Amino acid sequence: MAIVITQWGLDSYLDLKHSQAFTPEEYKGTIRPDVLLLHDFPGNAKFENDRFWSPATDRSGTIAHGFKMKWHQVGPGRVQLRLPVALVRDAYLCEA
């Protein structure tokens, strides 16, 4: 599966990087490798862990083809980072 970084995804990444929401080590050692797992979706056990991967929802319920990747206790602020992903033939990374 191809991974497509949308403009929203790129802008979000740049904003988070600029605000130092995560460290370079967290990005290189955890976040990026986890995102690259989408190439082989659903072939990794991480996609069975609902603390890492779950359906995306809004006020009206579950969003069709929408999912979110989640990381906990990230960066110096120990924040939760969520990356929306739309799976429509390819994986589209949206605004985190």
Secondary structure, DSSP 8 states (H G I E B T S, - for coil): --EEE-HHHHHHHHHHHHTTSS-HHHIIIIIHHHHHGGGGTT-SGGGG-TTTEEEEEETTEEEEEEEEEEEEEETTTTEEEEEEEEESSSEEE---
